[in-house]
Amino acid sequence: DQQVKQNSPSLSVQEGRISILNCDYTNSMFDYFLWYKKYPAEGPTFLISISSIKDKNEDGRFTVFLNKSAKHLSLHIVPSQPGDSAVYFCAASGREDDKIIFGKGTRLHILP
Amino acid sequence: DVKVTQSSRYLVKRTGEKVFLECVQDMDHENMFWYRQDPGLGLRLIYFSYDVKMKEKGDIPEGYSVSREKKERFSLILESASTNQTSMYLCASSSGIYSYNEQFFGPGTRLTVL
């Protein structure tokens, strides 16, 4: 049973436009959410996170929005740049958990 | 700057061989993890460890074992490699007691089992 779902395997966005990556979760006990970015032949790197006590967290061009009632979060990248082309993993954890659960990832292509 | 290194970037083994994947981190992190990444399946946790000589099963531990004799080193062992263990293996480490603390990943080992 997939607890963290990224339903779009891939997404193409024009350079300079907004990229929106979506993530849904099923476990209402999750209270911390993270986004990781992965380039080919490299390990994932942490991008941004959000606690369930917030509904928005911003870091430069990256903003994560959390809608707890819908069990949905999204990552916005504005403006999108060529270097943003990568696979993005959504992840979640509960405070009492001993691990985080990753989604399957969304491959983002930034078009010139 | 946190560094997580993995012993090999690419590895080719034969079915039935015993395979060792080594991971070393240099930031004195308590927690270490082994994942595998497969197309369409994302990152799946194999084993993790919160302390020396401690290990916990992740979501897909079957066919794998681990060893953590020193804090900085976490080894993944495939006792008898099979073709369905062909995958990208990623090691990670983190500090602190919370599972959601940032994990730092190594570059990965692409293992092919023939």
Backbone of each chain as ProteinMPNN parsed JSONL, in Angstrom:
{"seq_chain_A": "DQQVKQNSPSLSVQEGRISILNCDYTNSMFDYFLWYKKYPAEGPTFLISISSIKDKNEDGRFTVFLNKSAKHLSLHIVPSQPGDSAVYFCAASGREDDKIIFGKGTRLHILP", "coords_chain_A": {"N_chain_A": [[0.842, -1.19, 0.0], [0.705, 2.06, -1.021], [1.884, 4.744, 0.674], [2.771, 7.278, 0.183], [2.216, 9.168, -2.557], [3.114, 9.957, -5.823], [1.679, 10.931, -8.491], [2.258, 11.738, -11.032], [4.479, 10.637, -13.32], [6.192, 12.065, -14.919], [7.0, 15.434, -15.968], [6.838, 18.263, -18.009], [8.109, 21.482, -18.441], [8.208, 24.839, -19.517], [11.165, 26.792, -19.662], [11.563, 29.35, -17.267], [8.895, 29.453, -16.588], [6.384, 28.406, -14.157], [6.927, 25.51, -12.226], [5.05, 22.851, -11.005], [4.922, 20.386, -8.723], [3.277, 17.562, -7.569], [2.029, 15.809, -4.656], [0.547, 13.216, -2.859], [-0.709, 11.864, 0.205], [-1.511, 9.139, 2.4], [-1.489, 8.462, 5.059], [-2.619, 9.701, 7.983], [-1.121, 10.229, 10.185], [1.288, 11.21, 9.467], [3.48, 13.894, 9.894], [5.496, 15.425, 8.975], [7.12, 16.582, 6.129], [9.042, 16.156, 3.198], [11.072, 17.203, 0.434], [13.149, 15.83, -2.012], [15.775, 16.056, -4.382], [17.029, 14.612, -7.344], [19.718, 14.07, -9.428], [20.775, 12.322, -12.418], [22.957, 9.559, -11.872], [23.78, 10.493, -9.434], [23.417, 10.777, -5.83], [20.298, 11.41, -4.094], [19.486, 14.77, -3.052], [18.663, 16.843, -0.326], [15.984, 19.149, -0.475], [13.797, 20.858, 0.418], [11.605, 21.264, 3.247], [8.606, 20.698, 5.229], [6.715, 21.234, 8.116], [3.832, 19.84, 9.729], [2.523, 21.779, 11.124], [2.558, 24.003, 9.697], [1.434, 25.655, 6.674], [2.794, 26.452, 4.536], [6.054, 26.766, 3.182], [8.937, 28.474, 2.336], [11.781, 28.794, 0.229], [13.864, 30.584, -1.354], [13.599, 30.094, -4.766], [11.93, 27.983, -4.394], [8.948, 26.674, -3.118], [6.96, 25.042, -0.771], [3.748, 23.769, -0.359], [1.255, 22.816, 1.939], [-1.631, 20.952, 2.358], [-3.435, 19.831, 4.713], [-5.991, 18.817, 5.186], [-6.726, 17.781, 2.766], [-4.754, 15.988, 2.46], [-2.468, 16.534, 0.907], [0.374, 17.745, -0.786], [2.423, 20.198, -2.404], [5.085, 21.15, -4.548], [6.427, 24.114, -5.615], [8.221, 25.647, -8.166], [9.704, 28.536, -9.031], [11.271, 31.096, -10.911], [11.331, 28.402, -13.308], [14.34, 26.702, -14.077], [16.96, 25.534, -16.301], [18.72, 23.862, -14.847], [17.036, 22.72, -13.037], [16.008, 20.451, -14.014], [15.441, 17.22, -13.215], [14.889, 14.347, -11.084], [12.298, 14.416, -8.757], [11.647, 13.652, -5.451], [9.073, 13.1, -3.211], [8.645, 12.905, 0.306], [7.702, 11.503, 3.489], [7.025, 11.541, 7.029], [6.162, 10.388, 10.317], [6.105, 11.744, 13.62], [6.602, 9.823, 15.502], [7.706, 7.873, 14.046], [10.304, 5.729, 12.745], [11.52, 5.993, 10.348], [11.56, 7.442, 7.037], [9.146, 7.728, 4.426], [9.309, 7.361, 1.013], [8.017, 8.739, -2.04], [7.382, 7.655, -5.47], [8.609, 9.313, -7.203], [8.947, 12.125, -9.469], [9.801, 12.961, -12.71], [11.195, 15.864, -13.796], [11.293, 17.906, -16.591], [12.866, 20.645, -17.895], [12.176, 22.768, -20.403], [13.891, 24.438, -23.054]], "CA_chain_A": [[0.0, 0.0, 0.0], [1.556, 3.221, -1.172], [1.475, 5.795, 1.595], [3.144, 8.557, -0.422], [1.949, 8.969, -3.983], [3.39, 10.985, -6.811], [0.931, 10.328, -9.575], [2.793, 12.128, -12.339], [5.848, 10.142, -13.468], [7.038, 13.079, -15.541], [6.398, 16.757, -16.159], [7.673, 19.15, -18.831], [7.764, 22.887, -18.208], [9.048, 25.795, -20.233], [12.081, 27.589, -18.838], [11.017, 30.634, -16.837], [7.533, 29.281, -16.087], [6.282, 27.753, -12.854], [6.803, 24.049, -12.167], [4.282, 22.419, -9.834], [4.989, 18.94, -8.524], [2.267, 17.204, -6.58], [2.263, 14.627, -3.829], [-0.564, 12.896, -1.968], [-0.363, 10.859, 1.195], [-2.698, 8.481, 2.955], [-1.343, 8.265, 6.5], [-2.912, 10.954, 8.682], [-0.148, 10.41, 11.258], [2.454, 11.928, 8.951], [3.463, 15.308, 10.274], [6.661, 16.107, 8.45], [7.193, 16.262, 4.711], [10.303, 16.602, 2.626], [11.321, 17.023, -0.999], [14.521, 15.576, -2.403], [16.02, 16.209, -5.811], [18.063, 13.668, -7.739], [20.253, 14.07, -10.782], [21.282, 11.006, -12.817], [24.281, 9.143, -11.394], [24.097, 11.107, -8.141], [22.437, 10.5, -4.806], [19.337, 12.498, -3.851], [19.865, 15.828, -2.116], [17.525, 17.475, 0.338], [15.616, 20.412, -1.1], [12.975, 21.692, 1.289], [10.695, 20.462, 4.062], [7.545, 21.443, 5.889], [6.077, 20.592, 9.247], [2.372, 19.887, 9.6], [1.948, 22.957, 11.789], [2.585, 25.088, 8.718], [0.841, 25.315, 5.385], [3.665, 26.947, 3.472], [7.442, 27.03, 3.518], [9.551, 29.04, 1.14], [13.236, 28.899, 0.245], [14.286, 31.065, -2.666], [12.652, 29.803, -5.848], [11.175, 26.781, -4.037], [7.916, 26.815, -2.092], [6.142, 23.852, -0.571], [2.435, 24.03, 0.212], [0.67, 21.628, 2.555], [-3.07, 20.979, 2.616], [-3.609, 18.646, 5.551], [-7.338, 18.243, 5.057], [-6.732, 17.026, 1.504], [-3.572, 15.115, 2.472], [-1.831, 16.88, -0.36], [1.366, 18.804, -0.777], [2.95, 20.508, -3.725], [6.336, 21.906, -4.636], [6.409, 25.095, -6.689], [9.532, 26.181, -8.531], [9.479, 29.733, -9.842], [11.008, 30.547, -12.239], [12.034, 27.157, -13.586], [15.618, 26.879, -14.763], [17.427, 24.255, -16.869], [19.314, 23.02, -13.805], [15.992, 22.083, -12.23], [15.672, 19.16, -14.618], [15.887, 16.185, -12.279], [13.786, 13.599, -10.479], [11.944, 14.96, -7.452], [10.982, 12.691, -4.579], [8.34, 13.548, -2.041], [8.831, 11.953, 1.399], [6.909, 11.855, 4.659], [7.332, 10.812, 8.261], [5.458, 10.756, 11.526], [7.042, 12.054, 14.717], [6.926, 8.588, 16.225], [8.251, 6.896, 13.104], [11.755, 5.597, 12.741], [11.996, 6.097, 8.976], [10.713, 8.252, 6.164], [8.589, 7.002, 3.286], [9.473, 8.117, -0.225], [7.192, 8.474, -3.194], [8.091, 7.04, -6.587], [9.369, 10.337, -7.915], [8.467, 12.762, -10.703], [10.917, 13.484, -13.507], [10.901, 17.199, -14.311], [12.088, 18.367, -17.732], [12.716, 22.064, -18.172], [12.378, 22.95, -21.841], [14.48, 25.748, -23.385]], "C_chain_A": [[0.876, 1.238, 0.0], [1.073, 4.339, -0.259], [1.791, 7.184, 1.066], [3.067, 8.383, -1.932], [2.33, 10.191, -4.799], [2.823, 10.447, -8.115], [1.411, 10.718, -10.967], [4.224, 11.629, -12.462], [6.779, 11.181, -14.084], [6.243, 14.345, -15.797], [7.362, 17.587, -16.991], [7.174, 20.572, -18.682], [8.731, 23.774, -18.977], [9.936, 26.556, -19.249], [11.451, 28.939, -18.516], [9.599, 30.544, -16.28], [7.557, 28.596, -14.722], [6.174, 26.237, -13.031], [6.049, 23.705, -10.883], [4.311, 20.902, -9.778], [4.077, 18.573, -7.366], [2.574, 15.9, -5.865], [1.042, 14.437, -2.928], [-0.115, 11.844, -0.969], [-1.627, 10.312, 1.843], [-2.665, 8.389, 4.48], [-1.538, 9.589, 7.234], [-1.949, 11.212, 9.852], [1.132, 11.08, 10.769], [2.378, 13.378, 9.402], [4.719, 16.042, 9.829], [6.881, 15.629, 7.029], [8.44, 16.902, 4.101], [10.282, 16.412, 1.115], [12.824, 16.84, -1.207], [14.608, 15.674, -3.916], [17.151, 15.269, -6.185], [18.431, 13.85, -9.209], [20.717, 12.66, -11.123], [22.693, 10.763, -12.288], [24.723, 9.879, -10.13], [23.068, 10.661, -7.121], [21.467, 11.658, -4.649], [19.912, 13.531, -2.889], [18.609, 16.485, -1.578], [17.262, 18.842, -0.281], [14.889, 21.338, -0.122], [12.053, 20.788, 2.084], [9.608, 21.341, 4.656], [6.974, 20.589, 7.011], [4.563, 20.751, 9.124], [1.741, 21.074, 10.315], [1.939, 24.162, 10.862], [1.811, 24.672, 7.481], [1.693, 25.802, 4.212], [5.079, 27.124, 4.01], [8.155, 27.42, 2.238], [11.062, 29.112, 1.299], [13.685, 29.291, -1.159], [13.227, 30.79, -3.713], [11.704, 28.65, -5.511], [10.194, 27.069, -2.899], [7.159, 25.503, -1.99], [4.864, 24.263, 0.148], [1.871, 22.732, 0.759], [-0.804, 21.858, 2.825], [-3.398, 19.71, 3.394], [-4.979, 18.011, 5.381], [-7.441, 17.392, 3.8], [-5.618, 15.996, 1.457], [-2.785, 15.295, 1.175], [-0.762, 17.934, -0.123], [1.889, 19.012, -2.19], [4.226, 21.322, -3.586], [6.24, 22.82, -5.846], [7.83, 25.603, -6.923], [9.295, 27.341, -9.491], [10.695, 30.652, -9.773], [11.813, 29.264, -12.451], [13.286, 27.432, -14.411], [16.088, 25.53, -15.305], [18.015, 23.308, -15.827], [18.305, 22.355, -12.892], [15.562, 20.752, -12.817], [16.296, 18.043, -13.789], [14.665, 15.353, -11.897], [13.556, 14.153, -9.074], [11.158, 13.914, -6.658], [10.314, 13.433, -3.426], [8.543, 12.481, -0.95], [8.063, 12.434, 2.62], [7.297, 10.992, 5.849], [6.407, 11.274, 9.373], [6.456, 10.949, 12.641], [7.468, 10.8, 15.448], [7.581, 7.548, 15.32], [9.776, 6.847, 13.189], [12.325, 5.647, 11.319], [11.088, 7.042, 8.217], [10.28, 7.399, 4.984], [8.703, 7.888, 2.061], [8.396, 7.755, -1.23], [8.039, 7.929, -4.327], [8.878, 8.046, -7.415], [8.648, 10.866, -9.136], [9.676, 13.325, -11.43], [10.493, 14.803, -14.135], [11.86, 17.536, -15.445], [11.829, 19.855, -17.933], [13.117, 22.293, -19.632], [12.925, 24.347, -22.144], [13.521, 26.641, -24.167]], "O_chain_A": [[1.687, 1.441, 0.904], [-0.047, 4.824, -0.418], [1.151, 8.16, 1.457], [3.769, 7.553, -2.509], [1.919, 11.313, -4.5], [3.436, 9.598, -8.762], [1.021, 10.105, -11.961], [5.108, 12.143, -11.777], [7.982, 11.193, -13.822], [5.012, 14.344, -15.84], [8.562, 17.616, -16.716], [5.977, 20.84, -18.782], [9.924, 23.484, -19.069], [9.51, 26.913, -18.151], [10.877, 29.59, -19.388], [9.148, 31.45, -15.58], [8.619, 28.253, -14.204], [5.426, 25.75, -13.879], [6.375, 24.209, -9.808], [3.795, 20.221, -10.664], [4.11, 19.207, -6.311], [3.268, 15.022, -6.378], [0.565, 15.389, -2.311], [0.758, 11.028, -1.265], [-2.677, 10.954, 1.829], [-3.71, 8.253, 5.116], [-0.712, 10.495, 7.117], [-1.965, 12.294, 10.44], [1.971, 11.474, 11.579], [1.328, 14.013, 9.301], [4.971, 17.165, 10.267], [6.836, 14.431, 6.749], [8.829, 18.02, 4.442], [9.559, 15.564, 0.591], [13.646, 17.578, -0.665], [13.641, 15.41, -4.631], [18.123, 15.135, -5.442], [17.583, 13.794, -10.099], [21.021, 11.877, -10.223], [23.52, 11.675, -12.266], [25.908, 9.885, -9.796], [21.977, 10.22, -7.483], [21.787, 12.783, -5.035], [20.722, 13.205, -2.021], [17.622, 16.657, -2.293], [18.191, 19.596, -0.572], [15.325, 22.462, 0.125], [11.748, 19.675, 1.656], [9.679, 22.568, 4.596], [6.779, 19.382, 6.864], [4.078, 21.687, 8.488], [0.555, 21.349, 10.133], [1.385, 25.21, 11.193], [1.561, 23.487, 7.262], [1.352, 25.587, 3.049], [5.279, 27.572, 5.14], [7.998, 26.782, 1.197], [11.567, 29.448, 2.371], [13.861, 28.441, -2.032], [12.079, 31.209, -3.562], [10.774, 28.374, -6.269], [10.56, 27.628, -1.865], [6.764, 24.922, -3.001], [4.894, 25.005, 1.129], [1.988, 21.679, 0.134], [-1.18, 22.848, 3.452], [-3.613, 18.649, 2.809], [-5.105, 16.787, 5.429], [-8.163, 16.395, 3.776], [-5.541, 15.211, 0.512], [-2.487, 14.338, 0.46], [-0.959, 18.885, 0.634], [1.809, 18.129, -3.045], [4.408, 22.076, -2.631], [6.002, 22.363, -6.964], [8.544, 25.943, -5.979], [8.771, 27.172, -10.591], [11.132, 30.974, -8.668], [12.861, 29.075, -11.833], [13.292, 28.271, -15.312], [15.655, 24.487, -14.815], [17.831, 22.093, -15.913], [18.668, 21.519, -12.064], [14.824, 20.003, -12.177], [17.518, 17.938, -13.679], [13.549, 15.629, -12.337], [14.498, 14.335, -8.303], [10.155, 13.373, -7.123], [10.92, 14.275, -2.764], [8.604, 11.29, -1.254], [7.805, 13.628, 2.769], [7.817, 9.885, 5.707], [5.93, 12.409, 9.371], [7.544, 10.375, 12.609], [8.585, 10.728, 15.961], [7.965, 6.472, 15.778], [10.43, 7.787, 13.64], [13.507, 5.366, 11.123], [10.002, 7.397, 8.675], [10.974, 6.46, 4.596], [8.247, 9.032, 2.068], [7.92, 6.621, -1.272], [9.249, 7.758, -4.185], [9.716, 7.667, -8.233], [7.848, 10.168, -9.759], [10.473, 14.067, -10.857], [9.542, 14.849, -14.915], [13.079, 17.464, -15.287], [10.685, 20.268, -18.121], [14.254, 22.039, -20.027], [12.473, 25.329, -21.557], [13.873, 27.768, -24.515]]}, "seq_chain_B": "DVKVTQSSRYLVKRTGEKVFLECVQDMDHENMFWYRQDPGLGLRLIYFSYDVKMKEKGDIPEGYSVSREKKERFSLILESASTNQTSMYLCASSSGIYSYNEQFFGPGTRLTVL", "coords_chain_B": {"N_chain_B": [[31.361, 19.99, 5.273], [29.218, 17.466, 4.475], [30.063, 14.144, 3.749], [29.283, 11.26, 2.04], [30.393, 8.224, 1.107], [30.527, 5.606, -1.298], [31.622, 2.329, -1.961], [31.861, 1.395, -4.613], [31.021, 2.593, -7.87], [29.956, 1.262, -10.02], [29.07, -2.126, -10.441], [29.433, -5.504, -11.345], [28.111, -8.635, -11.008], [27.813, -12.215, -10.614], [25.037, -14.486, -10.607], [24.331, -15.943, -7.492], [26.705, -15.234, -6.288], [28.379, -13.818, -3.422], [27.897, -10.577, -2.305], [29.321, -7.501, -1.374], [28.492, -4.314, -0.36], [29.837, -1.273, 0.396], [29.653, 1.482, 2.636], [30.59, 4.664, 3.714], [30.59, 7.316, 6.02], [31.492, 10.669, 6.924], [30.728, 12.374, 8.924], [30.163, 11.771, 11.52], [27.615, 10.79, 11.974], [24.771, 9.355, 13.545], [22.847, 7.735, 12.394], [22.286, 5.46, 9.763], [21.481, 4.352, 6.441], [20.249, 2.041, 4.001], [19.09, 2.049, 0.74], [17.263, 0.965, -2.177], [16.91, 1.926, -5.565], [14.604, 1.753, -8.075], [13.309, 1.886, -11.414], [10.158, 3.424, -11.635], [9.486, 2.592, -9.121], [10.622, 4.098, -7.181], [12.382, 5.131, -4.192], [13.265, 2.615, -2.004], [13.392, 1.386, 1.257], [15.854, -0.686, 2.608], [17.438, -1.626, 4.829], [18.208, -0.165, 8.036], [20.159, 1.658, 10.468], [20.652, 2.705, 13.792], [22.707, 2.876, 15.472], [25.971, 1.741, 16.371], [26.398, -1.673, 15.729], [23.706, -2.036, 15.771], [20.701, -2.792, 14.02], [17.932, -2.417, 11.83], [15.113, -3.72, 10.152], [14.027, -2.626, 6.993], [11.653, -1.844, 4.477], [11.991, -3.764, 2.505], [13.7, -6.138, 3.222], [14.356, -8.717, 2.508], [16.632, -11.12, 1.367], [18.836, -9.652, 1.846], [21.436, -8.562, 4.097], [22.973, -6.716, 6.788], [25.764, -4.89, 8.169], [27.162, -3.216, 10.89], [29.811, -2.334, 12.254], [31.429, -0.264, 12.95], [30.935, 3.197, 13.683], [31.052, 4.908, 11.481], [30.739, 3.346, 9.251], [28.74, 1.356, 7.137], [27.602, -1.599, 5.989], [26.203, -3.332, 3.255], [25.004, -6.504, 2.515], [24.688, -8.968, 0.111], [23.778, -12.089, 0.288], [23.523, -14.217, -1.515], [23.58, -13.417, -4.568], [20.94, -12.418, -6.76], [19.229, -12.141, -9.933], [17.092, -10.385, -9.702], [17.987, -8.556, -7.942], [19.398, -6.72, -9.248], [20.011, -3.362, -9.459], [19.969, 0.152, -8.476], [21.825, 1.071, -5.745], [21.593, 2.919, -2.847], [23.176, 4.639, -0.273], [22.674, 6.309, 2.834], [23.019, 8.862, 5.37], [22.245, 10.278, 8.588], [21.771, 12.678, 11.243], [20.804, 12.913, 14.729], [17.656, 12.305, 16.481], [15.283, 12.203, 15.168], [13.332, 10.815, 12.6], [12.878, 12.289, 10.355], [14.931, 13.993, 9.996], [17.33, 15.588, 7.905], [18.595, 13.545, 5.362], [21.69, 12.521, 4.115], [22.948, 11.569, 1.094], [24.918, 9.031, -0.532], [26.69, 8.627, -3.722], [25.675, 6.422, -4.972], [25.545, 2.952, -5.998], [25.571, 1.177, -8.865], [24.394, -1.882, -9.374], [24.71, -4.803, -11.223], [23.413, -7.935, -11.742], [24.233, -10.876, -13.195]], "CA_chain_B": [[30.577, 19.432, 4.18], [28.976, 16.05, 4.704], [30.404, 13.289, 2.634], [28.943, 9.848, 2.121], [31.03, 7.566, -0.031], [30.2, 4.208, -1.515], [32.863, 1.698, -2.416], [31.913, 1.237, -6.059], [29.936, 3.228, -8.621], [29.371, 0.219, -10.852], [29.486, -3.463, -10.014], [28.781, -6.589, -12.083], [28.313, -9.897, -10.3], [27.071, -13.349, -11.163], [24.033, -15.102, -9.736], [24.877, -16.811, -6.471], [27.869, -14.654, -5.63], [28.18, -12.979, -2.249], [28.247, -9.216, -2.701], [29.439, -6.542, -0.286], [28.466, -2.901, -0.724], [30.33, -0.54, 1.558], [29.277, 2.9, 2.734], [31.306, 5.366, 4.78], [30.25, 8.733, 6.175], [32.558, 11.329, 7.673], [30.164, 13.434, 9.763], [29.83, 11.263, 12.85], [26.17, 10.61, 12.056], [24.343, 8.145, 14.245], [21.91, 6.939, 11.611], [22.676, 5.124, 8.39], [20.375, 3.72, 5.717], [20.444, 1.499, 2.668], [17.912, 2.054, -0.132], [17.452, 0.674, -3.582], [16.072, 2.732, -6.443], [14.245, 1.065, -9.311], [12.373, 2.685, -12.221], [8.749, 3.248, -11.335], [9.275, 2.158, -7.739], [11.171, 5.087, -6.266], [13.364, 4.704, -3.206], [12.709, 1.682, -1.025], [14.337, 1.185, 2.356], [16.217, -2.083, 2.795], [17.82, -1.73, 6.237], [18.799, 1.027, 8.611], [20.87, 1.44, 11.732], [20.714, 3.91, 14.613], [23.894, 2.874, 16.319], [26.894, 0.639, 16.078], [25.915, -3.021, 15.999], [22.241, -2.095, 15.737], [20.13, -2.789, 12.676], [16.484, -2.543, 11.77], [14.642, -4.026, 8.808], [13.208, -1.641, 6.308], [10.469, -2.373, 3.799], [12.32, -4.884, 1.617], [14.976, -6.695, 3.706], [14.574, -10.108, 2.093], [17.774, -11.338, 0.478], [19.913, -8.743, 2.243], [21.799, -8.392, 5.493], [23.819, -5.534, 6.969], [26.736, -4.944, 9.258], [27.666, -1.901, 11.319], [30.814, -2.566, 13.294], [31.955, 1.06, 13.315], [29.908, 4.22, 13.504], [31.109, 5.567, 10.178], [30.669, 2.385, 8.153], [27.511, 0.539, 7.101], [27.77, -2.491, 4.853], [25.046, -4.109, 2.783], [25.489, -7.8, 2.042], [23.791, -9.851, -0.623], [24.369, -13.393, 0.607], [23.558, -14.991, -2.758], [22.976, -12.448, -5.482], [19.999, -12.904, -7.772], [19.029, -11.138, -10.992], [16.123, -9.37, -9.275], [18.682, -7.584, -7.104], [19.988, -5.697, -10.124], [19.379, -2.118, -9.043], [20.829, 1.21, -7.955], [21.816, 1.026, -4.281], [21.941, 4.216, -2.276], [23.421, 4.705, 1.159], [22.436, 7.644, 3.375], [23.237, 9.008, 6.811], [21.622, 11.459, 9.19], [22.061, 12.837, 12.666], [19.657, 13.208, 15.565], [16.742, 11.225, 16.845], [14.06, 12.237, 14.377], [13.484, 10.137, 11.317], [12.768, 13.226, 9.238], [16.148, 14.802, 9.837], [17.86, 15.509, 6.553], [19.485, 12.441, 5.053], [22.725, 12.817, 3.123], [23.094, 10.357, 0.3], [26.084, 8.781, -1.353], [26.421, 8.719, -5.157], [25.002, 5.221, -5.446], [26.245, 1.851, -6.666], [24.694, 0.462, -9.815], [24.743, -3.303, -9.355], [24.103, -5.679, -12.222], [23.613, -9.354, -11.446], [24.025, -11.626, -14.446]], "C_chain_B": [[30.449, 17.923, 4.355], [29.384, 15.243, 3.486], [30.029, 11.848, 2.964], [29.526, 9.191, 0.881], [30.61, 6.106, -0.082], [31.34, 3.57, -2.286], [32.973, 1.587, -3.93], [30.791, 2.033, -6.706], [29.201, 2.211, -9.482], [29.949, -1.126, -10.424], [28.722, -4.48, -10.85], [29.135, -7.892, -11.385], [27.491, -11.0, -10.965], [26.088, -13.876, -10.121], [24.707, -16.059, -8.767], [26.093, -16.271, -5.749], [27.458, -13.907, -4.371], [28.715, -11.592, -2.583], [28.269, -8.316, -1.473], [29.395, -5.127, -0.868], [28.817, -2.11, 0.536], [29.927, 0.922, 1.487], [30.01, 3.503, 3.926], [30.856, 6.819, 4.813], [31.23, 9.377, 7.151], [32.034, 12.392, 8.629], [29.709, 12.948, 11.123], [28.313, 11.102, 13.048], [25.825, 9.298, 12.741], [23.602, 7.181, 13.313], [22.43, 6.685, 10.204], [21.618, 4.231, 7.771], [20.888, 3.113, 4.414], [19.102, 1.463, 1.94], [18.29, 1.406, -1.463], [16.456, 1.501, -4.381], [15.856, 1.972, -7.734], [13.242, 1.913, -10.081], [10.93, 2.372, -11.874], [8.446, 2.845, -9.906], [9.851, 3.135, -6.725], [12.242, 4.516, -5.364], [12.704, 3.797, -2.183], [13.785, 1.337, -0.006], [14.577, -0.3, 2.584], [16.485, -2.357, 4.283], [18.272, -0.364, 6.717], [19.38, 0.702, 9.977], [20.95, 2.743, 12.491], [21.949, 3.952, 15.51], [24.766, 1.711, 15.9], [26.277, -0.673, 16.564], [24.396, -3.115, 16.087], [21.77, -2.078, 14.302], [18.626, -3.006, 12.778], [16.09, -2.861, 10.33], [13.829, -2.87, 8.265], [12.024, -2.322, 5.647], [10.75, -3.604, 2.951], [13.63, -5.547, 2.038], [15.323, -8.074, 3.155], [15.722, -10.208, 1.095], [18.987, -10.483, 0.813], [20.227, -8.904, 3.733], [22.722, -7.179, 5.578], [24.765, -5.76, 8.139], [27.154, -3.527, 9.595], [28.557, -2.116, 12.535], [31.435, -1.269, 13.792], [30.914, 2.111, 12.958], [29.881, 4.766, 12.088], [30.843, 4.627, 9.0], [29.433, 1.494, 8.264], [27.579, -0.296, 5.833], [26.477, -3.213, 4.533], [25.581, -5.378, 2.138], [24.371, -8.529, 1.315], [24.393, -11.242, -0.5], [24.523, -14.26, -0.65], [22.82, -14.171, -3.806], [22.047, -13.12, -6.489], [19.732, -11.781, -8.773], [18.034, -10.062, -10.562], [16.715, -8.374, -8.265], [19.52, -6.611, -7.943], [19.263, -4.388, -9.863], [20.441, -1.068, -8.759], [20.691, 1.177, -6.441], [22.361, 2.342, -3.736], [22.078, 4.113, -0.776], [23.168, 6.135, 1.616], [22.774, 7.658, 4.853], [22.536, 10.262, 7.3], [21.991, 11.506, 10.661], [20.757, 13.015, 13.424], [18.702, 12.044, 15.712], [15.497, 11.191, 15.973], [14.29, 11.639, 13.002], [13.482, 11.125, 10.164], [13.951, 14.18, 9.147], [16.747, 14.547, 8.464], [18.814, 14.333, 6.405], [20.438, 12.871, 3.96], [23.051, 11.514, 2.4], [24.47, 10.266, -0.352], [25.707, 8.799, -2.817], [25.728, 7.495, -5.729], [25.95, 4.204, -6.063], [25.249, 1.164, -7.587], [25.184, -0.977, -9.908], [23.978, -4.04, -10.439], [24.44, -7.113, -11.848], [23.253, -10.164, -12.685], [23.643, -13.075, -14.172]], "O_chain_B": [[31.445, 17.2, 4.379], [29.09, 15.607, 2.347], [30.398, 11.301, 4.004], [29.195, 9.555, -0.247], [30.372, 5.466, 0.942], [31.947, 4.195, -3.155], [34.073, 1.677, -4.475], [29.706, 2.135, -6.134], [27.985, 2.285, -9.652], [31.129, -1.251, -10.096], [27.514, -4.347, -11.046], [30.309, -8.211, -11.196], [26.597, -10.738, -11.769], [26.292, -13.726, -8.916], [25.541, -16.877, -9.156], [26.475, -16.795, -4.703], [26.331, -13.423, -4.263], [29.833, -11.445, -3.076], [27.363, -8.355, -0.641], [30.173, -4.791, -1.762], [28.189, -2.256, 1.584], [29.87, 1.517, 0.411], [30.042, 2.921, 5.01], [30.751, 7.474, 3.776], [31.73, 8.733, 8.073], [32.805, 13.229, 9.1], [28.952, 13.635, 11.808], [27.803, 11.26, 14.157], [26.486, 8.277, 12.548], [23.723, 5.962, 13.439], [22.948, 7.587, 9.545], [20.947, 3.461, 8.458], [21.836, 3.613, 3.809], [18.116, 0.926, 2.445], [19.464, 1.314, -1.823], [15.329, 1.746, -3.951], [16.813, 1.592, -8.409], [12.411, 2.589, -9.475], [10.527, 1.21, -11.823], [7.281, 2.764, -9.515], [9.59, 3.008, -5.529], [12.923, 3.551, -5.712], [11.703, 4.166, -1.567], [14.927, 1.038, -0.355], [13.634, -1.077, 2.734], [15.841, -3.205, 4.901], [18.667, 0.489, 5.922], [19.137, -0.358, 10.553], [21.276, 3.78, 11.914], [22.197, 4.934, 16.209], [24.339, 0.819, 15.167], [25.717, -0.756, 17.658], [23.859, -4.166, 16.44], [22.375, -1.421, 13.455], [18.127, -3.678, 13.68], [16.678, -2.321, 9.394], [13.056, -2.229, 8.978], [11.458, -3.268, 6.195], [9.848, -4.404, 2.702], [14.592, -5.52, 1.27], [16.448, -8.546, 3.314], [15.773, -9.473, 0.109], [20.027, -10.57, 0.16], [19.38, -9.33, 4.518], [23.195, -6.678, 4.558], [24.599, -6.663, 8.959], [27.462, -2.731, 8.708], [28.107, -2.082, 13.68], [31.909, -1.192, 14.926], [30.115, 1.925, 12.04], [28.812, 5.056, 11.551], [30.734, 5.086, 7.863], [29.123, 0.956, 9.327], [27.609, 0.246, 4.727], [25.751, -3.648, 5.427], [26.496, -5.332, 1.316], [23.264, -8.686, 1.831], [25.413, -11.534, -1.123], [25.53, -14.947, -0.821], [21.595, -14.227, -3.913], [22.313, -14.212, -6.992], [19.982, -10.611, -8.485], [18.133, -8.925, -11.023], [16.026, -7.468, -7.798], [20.257, -5.786, -7.403], [18.045, -4.304, -10.023], [21.64, -1.345, -8.793], [19.583, 1.247, -5.91], [23.437, 2.803, -4.116], [21.211, 3.569, -0.092], [23.421, 7.076, 0.864], [22.814, 6.616, 5.508], [22.269, 11.185, 6.531], [22.454, 10.526, 11.244], [19.713, 13.245, 12.815], [18.901, 10.964, 15.156], [14.729, 10.231, 16.039], [15.288, 11.911, 12.336], [14.028, 10.831, 9.101], [13.963, 15.079, 8.306], [16.679, 13.439, 7.933], [19.723, 14.147, 7.214], [20.034, 13.513, 2.99], [23.381, 10.501, 3.018], [25.096, 11.275, -0.676], [24.533, 8.969, -3.146], [25.243, 7.532, -6.86], [27.012, 4.55, -6.58], [24.225, 0.642, -7.147], [26.254, -1.249, -10.453], [22.759, -3.916, -10.556], [25.605, -7.461, -11.662], [22.116, -10.138, -13.156], [23.431, -13.846, -15.108]]}, "name": "protein", "num_of_chains": 2, "seq": "DQQVKQNSPSLSVQEGRISILNCDYTNSMFDYFLWYKKYPAEGPTFLISISSIKDKNEDGRFTVFLNKSAKHLSLHIVPSQPGDSAVYFCAASGREDDKIIFGKGTRLHILPDVKVTQSSRYLVKRTGEKVFLECVQDMDHENMFWYRQDPGLGLRLIYFSYDVKMKEKGDIPEGYSVSREKKERFSLILESASTNQTSMYLCASSSGIYSYNEQFFGPGTRLTVL"}
